[in-house]
Amino acid sequence: MSRLLVLAALGALALEGAAAAAQALLPFDPEHQRAVSLATPDFTAEVVAQAPDAATGQSRGIRIRSRAGDALIPLPFQFYQVNQIVRGPSERLVVIGESGGSVYQVGVIDIAARRVLDRFMCYIPAVSEDGQYVAFTKFFAPHEVLSPEDHAMLYVVGRSASENRPPGAGLDDDINVGFALYPVGMGNRDGDNVNVQPGASHAVAGYYFWRGIADYFFAVRAAKEFQIIWVSIAGGKALVRGSTVAGLGPERNDFPFRLDDVEREGDDIKVSVRSNTTRLIALRAGQFADLASTRLYATPAN
């Protein structure tokens, strides 16, 4: 990594990048549902909050207004709070919500059919700029499992619920969902992200940062190694590349290193890595080694 430049930042870095990456990751306060809406030339969509239904527990819905008329689409009861509505492909909406302080819900709505097509739970979801993809960390029960590991996943919004699940996973499976991109070769099956051998687990450090409509970045901590992962989507495939960051220096246990922001201009990639202080790191595209290529037009591996 002779071309790696690590600079100690002076003072606190503004968290604009983290705020942009985490725009769907709001504080959990379902009793005070925020106004969340989406306006397009064709329609508007907004969250509607009401008292929980005694039979279903549903308390949130999406109201759509268009030339074809108005419709209210109830969301599954797990959406205690709605944080974001994004327009996706094929007349679909992506809805990001929460069912707990760190557990997020992702729903896909068919605008024309006026119904929810799919739902799953996860951690730190991030929707691509054009709504085509959702990057997220696979769910595991917080505080209830031993030695969990973060698996970085990708959901393809334009595909059906079954096309986003590995063989044998039912349409009501809200955990084994999407394409597993990192760690490489993990697949997607029951319990693959828990009871991991100590010292061998990976942790997503920070958020997922979309930069452009088909590229996103995240960081991984594993066995005292800190790596920047770059995912590029093209031709129905997701290319996963990685660059190990050296020379970060010591970190405090209560401030583990995390990716705080990413700026990209051509082959120049600048990342901000935060611990108790912030390091600004300049990378070049050539410093990223190919790790894997995953076909997004096939069935997710199990």
MISETI-842115 format. One line per 8 residues: for each residue x, z, y of N, C-alpha, C, O. Coordinates in steps of 0.2 Angstrom, whole numbers, plus 5000, padded with zeros to 4 digits. Layout:
// MISETI-842115
X Z Y X Z Y X Z Y X Z Y | ...
END
This chain:
// MISETI-842115
5004 5000 4994 5000 5000 5000 5004 5000 5006 5003 5004 5011 | 5009 4996 5006 5014 4996 5012 5011 4993 5018 5013 4995 5024 | 5005 4990 5018 5002 4987 5024 4996 4992 5026 4993 4991 5031 | 4996 4998 5023 4990 5002 5024 4993 5006 5030 4998 5009 5030 | 4988 5007 5035 4990 5011 5041 4985 5016 5042 4979 5016 5042 | 4988 5022 5042 4984 5028 5042 4985 5032 5049 4991 5034 5050 | 4980 5033 5053 4981 5036 5059 4977 5042 5060 4971 5042 5058 | 4980 5048 5062 4976 5054 5064 4972 5053 5070 4975 5051 5075
4965 5053 5070 4961 5052 5076 4962 5059 5080 4962 5064 5078 | 4962 5058 5087 4962 5063 5091 4955 5065 5093 4951 5061 5096 | 4953 5071 5092 4946 5073 5094 4941 5071 5089 4943 5068 5084 | 4935 5073 5090 4930 5072 5085 4927 5064 5086 4927 5062 5092 | 4926 5061 5080 4924 5054 5081 4916 5054 5081 4913 5058 5078 | 4914 5050 5086 4906 5049 5086 4904 5047 5079 4907 5043 5076 | 4898 5050 5078 4895 5048 5071 4890 5042 5071 4885 5042 5067 | 4891 5037 5075 4887 5032 5076 4886 5028 5069 4881 5026 5067
4892 5027 5066 4892 5023 5060 4889 5027 5054 4885 5024 5051 | 4890 5033 5054 4886 5037 5049 4879 5037 5050 4875 5037 5045 | 4877 5038 5056 4870 5038 5058 4866 5031 5056 4861 5031 5054 | 4870 5025 5057 4867 5019 5055 4867 5018 5048 4862 5016 5045 | 4872 5021 5044 4871 5020 5037 4866 5025 5034 4863 5023 5029 | 4865 5030 5038 4860 5035 5035 4853 5035 5039 4850 5040 5039 | 4851 5029 5041 4845 5029 5045 4839 5031 5041 4834 5033 5044 | 4839 5030 5035 4834 5032 5030 4834 5039 5028 4830 5041 5024
4840 5042 5029 4841 5049 5026 4840 5054 5032 4845 5057 5035 | 4834 5055 5033 4832 5060 5038 4831 5067 5035 4830 5068 5029 | 4831 5072 5040 4830 5079 5037 4823 5079 5034 4818 5076 5036 | 4822 5084 5029 4816 5084 5025 4812 5089 5029 4813 5095 5029 | 4806 5086 5032 4801 5090 5035 4794 5087 5034 4792 5084 5039 | 4792 5087 5028 4785 5084 5027 4779 5086 5031 4775 5082 5032 | 4780 5092 5034 4774 5095 5037 4774 5091 5044 4769 5092 5048 | 4779 5088 5046 4780 5085 5053 4782 5078 5052 4787 5076 5054
4778 5074 5048 4779 5067 5047 4781 5063 5053 4776 5063 5058 | 4786 5060 5054 4788 5056 5059 4784 5049 5059 4782 5047 5054 | 4783 5046 5065 4780 5040 5066 4785 5035 5063 4791 5034 5066 | 4784 5031 5058 4788 5026 5055 4784 5020 5055 4779 5019 5052 | 4787 5014 5058 4783 5008 5058 4788 5002 5057 4794 5003 5058 | 4785 4996 5056 4788 4990 5056 4784 4985 5059 4778 4984 5057 | 4787 4981 5064 4783 4975 5067 4786 4969 5066 4792 4968 5067 | 4783 4964 5064 4785 4957 5062 4780 4952 5066 4775 4954 5068
4782 4946 5066 4778 4941 5069 4771 4940 5065 4766 4938 5068 | 4771 4942 5059 4766 4941 5054 4761 4947 5053 4755 4946 5052 | 4764 4953 5054 4760 4959 5052 4764 4965 5055 4770 4965 5057 | 4760 4970 5055 4763 4977 5057 4762 4982 5051 4757 4981 5047 | 4767 4986 5050 4766 4991 5044 4768 4998 5047 4773 4999 5051 | 4764 5003 5046 4765 5010 5048 4763 5015 5043 4759 5014 5039 | 4767 5021 5043 4765 5026 5038 4759 5030 5041 4758 5031 5047 | 4755 5032 5036 4749 5036 5038 4749 5042 5034 4750 5042 5028
4749 5048 5037 4749 5054 5034 4742 5057 5034 4739 5057 5039 | 4741 5061 5028 4734 5064 5028 4735 5070 5023 4740 5071 5020 | 4730 5074 5022 4730 5079 5018 4731 5077 5011 4728 5072 5009 | 4734 5080 5006 4735 5078 4999 4729 5078 4996 4724 5082 4996 | 4728 5072 4992 4722 5071 4988 4722 5077 4982 4727 5078 4979 | 4716 5080 4981 4716 5085 4976 4717 5083 4969 4720 5086 4965 | 4715 5076 4968 4716 5074 4961 4723 5071 4960 4726 5072 4955 | 4726 5067 4965 4732 5063 4964 4738 5066 4967 4743 5064 4966
4737 5070 4972 4742 5073 4976 4745 5068 4982 4749 5070 4985 | 4742 5062 4982 4744 5057 4987 4742 5059 4994 4737 5062 4995 | 4747 5059 4998 4747 5061 5005 4749 5056 5010 4749 5057 5016 | 4753 5051 5008 4756 5046 5012 4753 5039 5010 4752 5037 5004 | 4753 5035 5015 4751 5028 5014 4754 5023 5019 4756 5025 5024 | 4754 5017 5018 4756 5012 5022 4750 5007 5025 4747 5004 5021 | 4749 5008 5031 4744 5003 5034 4747 4997 5036 4751 4997 5040 | 4744 4991 5034 4746 4985 5036 4741 4981 5040 4735 4981 5038
4742 4979 5045 4738 4975 5050 4741 4968 5050 4746 4967 5052 | 4736 4963 5049 4738 4956 5049 4732 4951 5051 4727 4954 5051 | 4733 4945 5051 4728 4940 5052 4723 4940 5046 4717 4939 5047 | 4725 4942 5041 4721 4942 5035 4717 4949 5034 4712 4949 5030 | 4718 4953 5039 4714 4959 5039 4719 4966 5039 4725 4965 5038 | 4715 4971 5039 4719 4978 5038 4719 4980 5031 4714 4979 5027 | 4724 4984 5029 4724 4987 5022 4728 4993 5022 4733 4994 5026 | 4725 4998 5019 4729 5005 5018 4731 5005 5010 4727 5005 5006
4738 5005 5009 4741 5006 5003 4743 5013 5001 4748 5015 5004 | 4740 5016 4997 4742 5023 4995 4749 5023 4992 4750 5019 4988 | 4753 5028 4994 4760 5028 4991 4759 5034 4985 4755 5038 4986 | 4763 5033 4980 4763 5038 4975 4765 5045 4978 4767 5046 4983 | 4762 5050 4974 4762 5057 4977 4769 5059 4978 4771 5064 4982 | 4774 5056 4975 4781 5059 4976 4784 5057 4983 4789 5060 4985 | 4780 5053 4987 4782 5052 4994 4780 5057 4998 4775 5056 5002 | 4783 5063 4998 4781 5069 5003 4782 5067 5010 4779 5069 5014
4787 5063 5011 4789 5061 5017 4791 5053 5017 4794 5051 5012 | 4790 5049 5022 4792 5043 5023 4797 5042 5029 4795 5044 5034 | 4803 5039 5027 4808 5038 5032 4809 5031 5035 4811 5031 5041 | 4807 5026 5031 4809 5020 5033 4805 5014 5030 4803 5015 5024 | 4803 5009 5033 4800 5003 5031 4804 4997 5032 4806 4996 5038 | 4806 4993 5027 4810 4987 5028 4807 4981 5025 4804 4982 5020 | 4807 4976 5029 4804 4969 5026 4809 4966 5021 4815 4965 5023 | 4806 4965 5015 4810 4962 5010 4808 4955 5009 4804 4952 5012
4811 4952 5003 4809 4945 5002 4802 4944 4998 4799 4949 4996 | 4800 4938 4998 4794 4937 4994 4788 4941 4996 4784 4944 4992 | 4787 4942 5002 4781 4946 5005 4781 4953 5002 4776 4956 5000 | 4787 4956 5002 4788 4963 5000 4790 4968 5005 4794 4966 5010 | 4788 4974 5005 4791 4979 5009 4795 4984 5005 4793 4986 4999 | 4800 4987 5007 4804 4992 5004 4803 4998 5008 4804 4999 5014 | 4800 5004 5005 4799 5010 5008 4803 5015 5006 4804 5016 4999 | 4807 5019 5010 4811 5024 5008 4808 5031 5010 4806 5032 5016
4808 5035 5006 4805 5042 5007 4808 5047 5003 4814 5046 5000 | 4806 5053 5004 4809 5059 5001 4804 5063 4997 4798 5064 4999 | 4806 5066 4992 4802 5071 4988 4805 5078 4988 4802 5083 4985 | 4811 5079 4991 4815 5085 4992 4820 5084 4997 4821 5079 4999 | 4824 5089 4998 4829 5089 5003 4835 5084 5002 4837 5082 5007 | 4836 5082 4995 4841 5077 4994 4839 5072 4989 4843 5067 4988 | 4833 5072 4987 4830 5068 4982 4826 5062 4986 4821 5064 4989 | 4828 5056 4985 4825 5051 4989 4820 5047 4984 4822 5046 4978
4815 5044 4987 4811 5039 4983 4811 5032 4986 4812 5031 4993 | 4811 5027 4982 4811 5020 4984 4805 5017 4981 4804 5017 4975 | 4801 5014 4986 4795 5010 4983 4795 5003 4986 4798 5002 4991 | 4793 4999 4982 4792 4991 4984 4785 4990 4984 4781 4991 4979 | 4783 4987 4989 4776 4985 4990 4775 4978 4991 4779 4974 4994 | 4770 4975 4987 4768 4968 4988 4763 4968 4993 4757 4970 4993 | 4764 4964 4999 4760 4964 5005 4754 4960 5003 4748 4962 5005 | 4754 4955 5000 4748 4950 4998 4744 4954 4993 4737 4954 4994
4746 4957 4988 4742 4960 4983 4740 4967 4985 4736 4970 4982 | 4743 4970 4991 4741 4976 4993 4742 4982 4988 4738 4986 4987 | 4748 4982 4985 4749 4987 4980 4756 4989 4979 4761 4985 4981 | 4758 4994 4976 4765 4996 4975 4767 4993 4968 4764 4994 4963 | 4773 4989 4969 4775 4986 4963 4780 4990 4959 4780 4990 4953 | 4784 4995 4962 4789 4998 4958 4790 5005 4963 4789 5005 4969 | 4793 5010 4959 4795 5016 4962 4801 5019 4958 4800 5019 4952 | 4806 5022 4961 4811 5025 4958 4814 5031 4962 4813 5030 4968
4817 5036 4959 4821 5041 4963 4828 5040 4963 4831 5038 4958 | 4832 5043 4968 4839 5042 4968 4842 5046 4974 4838 5051 4976 | 4848 5045 4975 4851 5048 4981 4854 5043 4985 4856 5037 4983 | 4855 5045 4992 4857 5041 4997 4856 5033 4997 4861 5030 4997 | 4850 5031 4997 4848 5024 4997 4850 5021 5003 4849 5024 5009 | 4852 5014 5003 4853 5010 5009 4851 5003 5008 4853 5000 5003 | 4847 5001 5012 4844 4994 5011 4848 4989 5015 4850 4991 5021 | 4849 4983 5012 4853 4978 5015 4849 4976 5022 4843 4977 5022
4853 4973 5026 4850 4971 5032 4844 4966 5032 4839 4966 5036 | 4844 4962 5026 4838 4957 5025 4833 4960 5020 4828 4956 5018 | 4834 4966 5018 4829 4969 5013 4830 4966 5006 4825 4968 5002 | 4835 4963 5005 4835 4960 4998 4838 4965 4993 4836 4964 4987 | 4841 4970 4995 4845 4974 4990 4844 4981 4993 4844 4983 4998 | 4844 4986 4988 4845 4993 4989 4851 4996 4985 4851 4996 4979 | 4856 4998 4989 4862 5002 4986 4860 5009 4985 4857 5012 4990 | 4861 5012 4980 4859 5019 4979 4864 5023 4974 4867 5019 4970
4863 5029 4973 4866 5033 4968 4861 5035 4963 4856 5038 4965 | 4863 5034 4957 4858 5036 4951 4856 5043 4951 4860 5047 4953 | 4850 5045 4950 4847 5051 4950 4850 5055 4944 4850 5053 4939 | 4851 5062 4946 4852 5067 4940 4849 5073 4943 4849 5074 4950 | 4846 5078 4939 4843 5083 4942 4848 5088 4945 4852 5091 4942 | 4847 5089 4952 4851 5094 4955 4851 5101 4953 4845 5104 4951 | 4857 5104 4952 4857 5111 4950 4855 5112 4943 4854 5118 4941 | 4853 5107 4939 4851 5108 4932 4855 5105 4927 4854 5106 4921
4860 5101 4929 4864 5098 4924 4872 5100 4925 4874 5102 4930 | 4876 5100 4919 4883 5101 4919 4887 5095 4920 4885 5090 4918 | 4892 5095 4925 4897 5090 4926 4893 5083 4927 4894 5079 4923 | 4889 5083 4932 4886 5076 4934 4892 5072 4937 4897 5074 4939 | 4890 5065 4937 4894 5060 4940 4890 5055 4944 4884 5054 4942 | 4892 5053 4950 4889 5048 4954 4890 5041 4951 4895 5039 4950 | 4884 5038 4950 4884 5031 4948 4881 5027 4953 4876 5028 4955 | 4885 5022 4956 4883 5017 4961 4879 5012 4958 4882 5008 4954
4873 5011 4961 4868 5006 4958 4866 5001 4963 4867 5002 4969 | 4863 4996 4961 4860 4991 4965 4854 4988 4963 4853 4987 4957 | 4848 4988 4967 4842 4986 4965 4840 4980 4969 4842 4979 4975 | 4838 4975 4965 4836 4968 4968 4829 4968 4970 4825 4967 4965 | 4827 4968 4976 4820 4968 4978 4816 4963 4976 4810 4963 4975 | 4819 4957 4976 4815 4951 4974 4813 4950 4967 4809 4946 4965 | 4816 4954 4963 4815 4954 4955 4809 4959 4954 4807 4963 4958 | 4806 4958 4948 4801 4962 4946 4804 4969 4943 4810 4970 4943
4799 4974 4942 4801 4981 4940 4805 4980 4933 4810 4983 4932 | 4802 4976 4929 4805 4975 4922 4812 4972 4923 4817 4974 4919 | 4813 4967 4927 4819 4964 4928 4825 4968 4931 4831 4967 4932 | 4823 4974 4934 4827 4979 4937 4829 4985 4932 4831 4990 4934 | 4827 4984 4926 4828 4990 4921 4831 4987 4915 4830 4981 4913 | 4835 4991 4912 4839 4989 4906 4834 4989 4900 4828 4991 4900 | 4836 4985 4894 4831 4985 4888 4829 4992 4886 4833 4996 4885 | 4823 4992 4884 4820 4999 4882 4818 5003 4887 4814 5008 4885
4819 5002 4893 4817 5006 4899 4810 5004 4901 4809 4999 4902 | 4805 5009 4901 4798 5008 4903 4798 5007 4910 4802 5009 4914 | 4792 5004 4912 4791 5002 4919 4790 5009 4923 4790 5009 4929 | 4788 5014 4919 4787 5021 4923 4794 5025 4923 4794 5030 4925 | 4799 5022 4920 4806 5025 4920 4808 5025 4927 4810 5019 4930 | 4809 5031 4931 4811 5031 4938 4818 5033 4939 4820 5035 4944 | 4822 5033 4933 4829 5035 4934 4834 5030 4931 4838 5028 4935 | 4832 5027 4926 4836 5021 4923 4834 5015 4926 4831 5011 4923
4836 5014 4932 4834 5008 4936 4840 5005 4940 4844 5008 4942 | 4840 4998 4940 4845 4995 4944 4851 4993 4940 4852 4994 4934 | 4856 4989 4943 4862 4987 4940 4868 4992 4942 4869 4994 4947 | 4871 4994 4936 4877 4999 4937 4883 4995 4939 4885 4991 4936 | 4885 4997 4945 4891 4993 4948 4898 4997 4947 4903 4995 4947 | 4897 5004 4948 4903 5008 4948 4901 5015 4946 4896 5018 4948 | 4905 5018 4941 4911 5016 4938 4910 5010 4934 4904 5009 4931 | 4915 5006 4934 4914 4999 4930 4913 5000 4923 4916 5004 4920
4908 4996 4920 4907 4996 4913 4902 5001 4911 4902 5002 4905 | 4899 5005 4915 4895 5011 4913 4889 5009 4910 4886 5013 4906 | 4886 5004 4912 4879 5002 4910 4874 5007 4913 4875 5010 4918 | 4868 5007 4910 4862 5011 4913 4858 5014 4907 4854 5010 4905 | 4859 5020 4905 4855 5023 4900 4854 5030 4901 4857 5033 4905 | 4850 5033 4897 4848 5041 4898 4855 5045 4897 4859 5044 4893 | 4855 5049 4902 4860 5054 4902 4868 5052 4903 4872 5056 4902 | 4869 5046 4905 4875 5043 4906 4879 5046 4912 4885 5045 4912
4876 5049 4916 4879 5052 4922 4879 5060 4922 4880 5063 4928 | 4878 5063 4917 4879 5070 4916 4884 5072 4910 4885 5068 4906 | 4886 5078 4910 4890 5081 4905 4897 5076 4904 4899 5075 4899 | 4899 5074 4910 4905 5070 4910 4911 5075 4910 4911 5081 4912 | 4916 5073 4906 4922 5077 4905 4925 5079 4911 4927 5075 4916 | 4927 5085 4912 4930 5088 4918 4936 5084 4920 4940 5083 4916 | 4937 5082 4926 4942 5079 4929 4942 5071 4928 4946 5067 4931 | 4936 5069 4925 4935 5062 4924 4930 5059 4927 4928 5053 4927
4926 5063 4931 4920 5061 4935 4922 5058 4941 4927 5059 4944 | 4917 5054 4944 4918 5050 4950 4912 5053 4955 4907 5054 4953 | 4914 5053 4961 4909 5056 4966 4909 5051 4972 4914 5049 4975 | 4903 5048 4974 4902 5044 4980 4903 5048 4986 4900 5053 4987 | 4908 5047 4990 4910 5051 4996 4908 5048 5002 4911 5044 5005 | 4902 5050 5004 4899 5048 5010 4893 5044 5009 4889 5045 5004 | 4892 5038 5012 4886 5034 5012 4888 5027 5009 4894 5026 5008 | 4882 5023 5009 4883 5016 5007 4883 5012 5014 4878 5013 5018
4888 5008 5016 4888 5005 5022 4887 4997 5021 4891 4994 5019 | 4881 4994 5023 4880 4987 5023 4883 4984 5029 4882 4986 5035 | 4888 4979 5028 4891 4976 5034 4890 4968 5032 4893 4965 5029 | 4884 4965 5036 4882 4959 5034 4876 4959 5029 4875 4965 5027 | 4874 4953 5027 4868 4953 5023 4870 4954 5015 4865 4955 5011 | 4876 4953 5014 4878 4953 5007 4884 4957 5005 4887 4956 5000 | 4886 4961 5009 4892 4965 5008 4891 4972 5010 4888 4974 5015 | 4893 4977 5006 4893 4984 5008 4899 4987 5005 4902 4985 5000
4900 4993 5008 4906 4997 5006 4904 5004 5005 4899 5007 5007 | 4908 5008 5000 4907 5015 4999 4914 5018 4997 4918 5014 4995 | 4914 5024 4997 4921 5027 4994 4919 5031 4988 4914 5034 4987 | 4924 5032 4984 4924 5036 4978 4930 5041 4978 4936 5039 4979 | 4928 5047 4976 4933 5052 4974 4934 5053 4967 4929 5054 4964 | 4940 5053 4964 4940 5054 4957 4948 5056 4955 4952 5052 4957 | 4948 5062 4952 4955 5064 4950 4960 5063 4955 4966 5061 4954 | 4959 5066 4961 4963 5066 4967 4965 5060 4969 4970 5059 4973
4961 5055 4968 4962 5048 4970 4956 5046 4975 4950 5048 4973 | 4957 5043 4980 4952 5041 4985 4952 5033 4986 4957 5031 4987 | 4946 5030 4984 4946 5023 4984 4940 5020 4988 4935 5023 4988 | 4942 5015 4992 4936 5011 4995 4934 5006 4991 4938 5002 4988 | 4927 5005 4990 4924 5000 4985 4921 4995 4990 4917 4997 4994 | 4922 4989 4989 4919 4984 4992 4915 4979 4987 4917 4977 4983 | 4908 4979 4989 4904 4975 4984 4902 4969 4988 4899 4969 4994 | 4903 4963 4986 4901 4956 4989 4896 4953 4984 4897 4952 4978
4890 4951 4987 4885 4947 4983 4884 4940 4985 4884 4938 4990 | 4885 4936 4979 4885 4929 4981 4884 4925 4974 4886 4927 4969 | 4880 4920 4974 4878 4916 4968 4875 4920 4962 4876 4919 4956 | 4871 4925 4964 4868 4929 4959 4872 4934 4955 4871 4936 4950 | 4878 4935 4958 4883 4940 4956 4885 4945 4961 4885 4944 4967 | 4887 4951 4959 4890 4956 4963 4897 4957 4961 4899 4959 4955 | 4902 4955 4965 4909 4956 4964 4911 4963 4967 4910 4964 4973 | 4914 4967 4963 4916 4974 4964 4924 4974 4965 4927 4972 4961
4926 4976 4971 4933 4976 4972 4935 4983 4975 4931 4987 4978 | 4941 4985 4974 4943 4992 4976 4950 4992 4979 4954 4988 4977 | 4951 4997 4983 4957 4998 4987 4959 5006 4987 4955 5009 4990 | 4964 5008 4984 4966 5015 4984 4969 5017 4990 4974 5013 4992 | 4967 5022 4993 4969 5025 5000 4974 5030 4998 4973 5035 4995 | 4981 5029 5000 4986 5034 4999 4988 5037 5006 4986 5034 5011 | 4991 5043 5006 4993 5046 5012 4988 5049 5016 4989 5050 5022 | 4983 5051 5014 4978 5055 5018 4980 5062 5020 4977 5064 5025
4984 5065 5016 4986 5072 5017 4981 5077 5014 4977 5075 5010 | 4982 5083 5015 4978 5088 5012 4971 5088 5015 4970 5086 5021 | 4966 5091 5011 4959 5092 5013 4957 5099 5011 4960 5102 5006 | 4953 5101 5015 4950 5108 5014 4945 5107 5009 4941 5103 5009 | 4944 5112 5004 4939 5112 4999 4932 5112 5002 4927 5108 4999 | 4931 5115 5008 4924 5114 5011 4923 5108 5015 4918 5107 5018 | 4928 5104 5016 4928 5097 5019 4931 5092 5015 4937 5089 5017 | 4929 5090 5009 4932 5085 5005 4931 5078 5009 4927 5077 5013
4936 5074 5008 4936 5067 5011 4930 5063 5010 4927 5063 5004 | 4927 5060 5015 4922 5055 5014 4922 5049 5019 4926 5050 5024 | 4919 5044 5017 4919 5038 5021 4914 5039 5026 4908 5041 5025 | 4916 5038 5033 4912 5040 5038 4909 5034 5042 4904 5034 5045 | 4913 5028 5042 4911 5022 5045 4915 5016 5043 4921 5017 5040 | 4913 5010 5043 4916 5004 5041 4915 4999 5047 4909 4998 5049 | 4920 4996 5049 4920 4990 5053 4923 4984 5050 4929 4985 5047 | 4920 4978 5050 4923 4972 5047 4923 4966 5052 4918 4965 5055
4929 4963 5052 4929 4957 5056 4933 4952 5052 4940 4953 5053 | 4930 4948 5049 4934 4943 5044 4937 4947 5039 4934 4950 5035 | 4944 4946 5038 4948 4949 5033 4950 4956 5035 4953 4960 5031 | 4949 4958 5041 4951 4965 5044 4945 4970 5043 4940 4969 5045 | 4947 4975 5039 4942 4980 5038 4945 4987 5040 4950 4989 5038 | 4941 4990 5044 4943 4997 5047 4938 5002 5045 4932 5001 5045 | 4941 5007 5042 4937 5012 5039 4939 5019 5042 4945 5020 5044 | 4934 5023 5043 4935 5030 5046 4934 5035 5040 4928 5035 5037
4939 5039 5038 4938 5044 5033 4939 5051 5036 4943 5052 5040 | 4934 5055 5034 4933 5061 5038 4934 5067 5033 4932 5067 5027 | 4938 5072 5035 4938 5078 5031 4937 5083 5037 4932 5083 5040 | 4942 5088 5037 4941 5092 5043 4944 5089 5050 4943 5091 5055 | 4947 5083 5048 4949 5079 5054 4948 5072 5052 4946 5071 5046 | 4948 5067 5056 4946 5060 5054 4953 5056 5054 4957 5056 5059 | 4953 5051 5049 4958 5047 5048 4955 5040 5049 4950 5038 5046 | 4959 5036 5053 4957 5029 5054 4961 5024 5050 4968 5025 5051
4959 5020 5046 4963 5016 5041 4961 5009 5042 4955 5007 5042 | 4966 5005 5043 4966 4998 5043 4968 4995 5037 4973 4996 5034 | 4963 4991 5034 4964 4987 5028 4964 4980 5029 4961 4977 5034 | 4966 4976 5024 4965 4969 5024 4962 4967 5017 4962 4970 5012 | 4958 4961 5017 4954 4959 5012 4959 4959 5005 4957 4960 5000 | 4965 4956 5007 4969 4955 5001 4972 4962 4998 4975 4962 4992 | 4970 4968 5001 4972 4974 4998 4967 4976 4993 4968 4981 4989 | 4961 4973 4992 4956 4975 4987 4957 4971 4981 4957 4965 4981
4958 4974 4975 4959 4971 4969 4952 4970 4965 4947 4975 4966 | 4951 4965 4962 4945 4964 4958 4944 4969 4953 4949 4969 4949 | 4938 4972 4952 4937 4977 4947 4932 4974 4942 4933 4975 4936 | 4927 4971 4944 4921 4968 4940 4917 4963 4943 4917 4963 4949 | 4913 4959 4939 4908 4955 4942 4902 4956 4938 4902 4955 4932 | 4896 4957 4941 4890 4959 4938 4885 4954 4939 4884 4952 4945 | 4882 4951 4934 4877 4946 4935 4870 4949 4937 4868 4953 4933 | 4868 4947 4942 4861 4950 4945 4855 4946 4942 4850 4949 4943
4856 4941 4939 4851 4937 4937 4850 4938 4930 4845 4935 4927 | 4853 4942 4927 4852 4944 4920 4849 4951 4919 4847 4954 4925 | 4848 4953 4913 4845 4960 4913 4850 4965 4913 4855 4964 4911 | 4849 4971 4917 4854 4976 4918 4856 4979 4911 4852 4979 4906 | 4863 4980 4910 4865 4982 4904 4863 4990 4903 4862 4993 4908 | 4862 4991 4896 4861 4998 4895 4867 5001 4891 4866 5007 4889
END
